[in-house]
Amino acid sequence: MSTFSSASLWLALAFLGLLSAALLYEVQRLRGVLSVADSLRPGTTLEVSRWVDINDRPVSTAISDTQAFVALFLSVACPLCRDIVLYLHSLDEVRLKRIVLLCVGASEDCTFLCGALSQRAVLVFDTQRKIAAGSGILGFPTGVLIDSRGRVISVAGGLTIAKLLELLAVAQEMDRVGYQSEARGVNV
């Protein structure tokens, strides 16, 4: 093989590597855009009063002392969801009480994924995918900042740990200032 064809082969491989990296970046960016339906936007009201945790208690009573909370939609089939659940174990009680975990999948699989958090956080098993579908969730993990009246404040599809922490910080700030619910979005 000549030096020219060897160099052109390396150049072609470098180009394909850059092209692959750019494609992966674009897929990651679009994943967040495509994980929620157009119907789920700030100002939308979700039927939080109908959500029931794994102990058959209404979710609304568990979060009644907060102005806002994060509904964290997870799926047992989602590798990123596992990473987020692992991170949740390190959160303090103040931030964890502002999270409602909604796990989509069979009860046994949801117990395996999130069960250890059931003593520290509100946990809902969405075995029929009715809550996720009814809320407009198309992909996982997705975080939805919701006020005490069930109105969507912000939506984060393709949720990362950093974005989850931002949503939690906004929820904590809403409690601190005594947020009054309005049909407007908060940019996070």
C-alpha positions in Angstrom: 0.0 0.0 0.0 1.4 3.4 -0.9 1.9 6.3 1.4 -0.8 8.3 -0.5 -3.5 5.7 -0.1 -2.6 5.1 3.6 -2.9 8.8 4.3 -6.2 9.1 2.5 -7.5 6.1 4.4 -6.6 7.8 7.7 -8.2 11.1 6.5 -11.4 9.3 5.5 -11.5 7.6 8.9 -11.0 10.9 10.7 -13.8 12.5 8.7 -16.1 9.6 9.5 -15.3 9.9 13.2 -16.1 13.6 13.1 -19.3 13.0 11.2 -20.3 10.3 13.7 -19.7 12.6 16.6 -21.7 15.4 15.0 -24.6 13.0 14.4 -24.5 11.7 18.0 -24.6 15.3 19.2 -27.6 16.1 17.0 -29.5 13.0 18.1 -28.9 13.9 21.8 -30.2 17.5 21.1 -33.3 16.2 19.3 -34.0 13.6 22.0 -35.0 16.4 24.4 -37.2 18.0 21.7 -39.0 14.8 20.7 -39.6 13.4 24.2 -42.8 15.5 24.9 -45.9 16.2 22.9 -46.9 19.6 21.8 -49.8 19.4 24.2 -47.4 19.5 27.2 -46.3 23.1 27.5 -46.2 25.7 30.3 -49.7 26.6 31.4 -51.2 23.1 30.7 -53.0 21.6 33.7 -52.2 18.0 34.5 -54.6 15.8 36.5 -52.3 15.4 39.5 -55.3 14.9 41.8 -55.9 11.5 40.1 -52.3 10.2 40.6 -52.0 7.6 43.4 -48.7 6.4 44.9 -47.7 2.8 45.5 -49.4 2.9 48.9 -52.7 4.0 47.4 -52.4 7.6 48.7 -53.2 10.5 46.5 -50.0 12.2 45.3 -51.6 15.6 46.0 -51.6 14.9 49.8 -47.9 13.9 49.7 -46.9 17.2 48.0 -49.5 19.5 49.7 -46.9 21.4 51.6 -44.9 22.5 48.5 -45.7 25.3 46.0 -44.1 23.2 43.2 -42.7 19.7 42.5 -40.9 17.9 39.8 -42.8 15.0 38.2 -39.9 12.7 37.0 -41.1 10.3 34.3 -38.9 7.2 34.1 -39.0 4.0 32.2 -37.6 0.6 33.2 -36.3 0.3 29.6 -34.3 3.5 29.8 -30.6 3.3 30.6 -30.4 7.1 31.4 -33.3 6.6 33.9 -31.2 4.2 35.8 -28.4 6.7 36.1 -30.8 9.4 37.4 -32.3 7.0 39.9 -28.8 6.2 41.2 -28.2 9.9 41.6 -31.4 10.4 43.5 -30.1 8.2 46.3 -27.6 11.0 47.0 -30.1 13.8 47.3 -31.1 15.3 50.7 -34.6 14.9 52.0 -35.5 18.6 51.2 -34.9 18.2 47.5 -36.2 14.6 47.3 -39.6 15.6 48.8 -40.1 17.8 45.8 -39.9 14.8 43.4 -42.7 12.5 42.3 -41.3 9.5 40.6 -43.5 8.1 37.9 -42.2 4.8 36.7 -43.5 3.3 33.5 -43.2 -0.5 33.3 -44.3 -3.7 35.1 -44.6 -3.3 38.9 -41.8 -5.7 39.6 -39.4 -3.9 37.2 -40.4 -0.5 38.7 -39.8 -1.9 42.2 -36.4 -3.0 41.1 -35.6 0.4 39.6 -37.1 2.7 42.2 -38.2 0.7 45.1 -35.4 1.7 47.4 -36.5 5.3 47.2 -40.1 4.5 48.2 -39.4 5.4 51.8 -38.0 8.8 50.9 -39.9 9.9 47.8 -43.4 9.7 46.3 -43.4 6.8 43.9 -46.1 6.1 41.3 -46.1 3.0 39.2 -47.6 3.8 35.7 -47.9 0.1 34.7 -50.5 0.9 31.9 -48.6 4.0 30.8 -51.9 6.0 31.3 -50.3 8.8 33.2 -47.3 9.3 30.9 -49.5 9.1 27.8 -52.2 11.3 29.2 -49.5 13.9 30.2 -48.0 13.9 26.7 -44.7 12.2 27.7 -43.2 10.5 24.6 -39.7 9.8 25.8 -37.7 9.2 29.0 -36.4 10.5 31.2 -38.6 13.6 31.3 -38.9 16.1 34.1 -42.0 18.4 34.5 -42.0 21.2 37.0 -45.6 21.5 38.2 -47.2 24.0 40.6 -49.5 23.1 43.5 -52.6 23.5 41.3 -51.3 21.0 38.7 -50.2 23.6 36.1 -47.0 22.9 34.1 -44.3 25.5 34.7 -41.5 23.9 32.7 -40.8 20.7 30.8 -37.4 19.1 30.3 -37.3 16.2 27.9 -34.1 14.3 27.6 -33.6 15.1 31.2 -30.0 15.2 32.6 -29.0 15.4 36.2 -27.9 19.0 35.8 -31.4 19.9 34.4 -33.1 18.0 37.2 -31.1 20.0 39.7 -32.2 23.3 37.9 -35.9 22.2 38.1 -35.5 21.4 41.8 -33.9 24.8 42.5 -36.8 26.5 40.8 -39.3 24.5 42.8 -37.4 25.4 46.0 -37.3 29.0 45.1 -41.1 29.0 44.3 -41.6 27.7 47.9 -39.3 30.4 49.3 -41.1 33.3 47.6 -44.6 31.8 48.0 -45.3 31.5 44.3 -48.9 32.1 43.2 -49.9 29.9 40.3 -50.4 31.7 37.0 -50.6 30.3 33.5 -47.1 31.3 32.5 -43.9 29.5 31.8 -40.7 29.8 33.8 -37.6 29.5 31.7 -35.2 26.9 33.2 
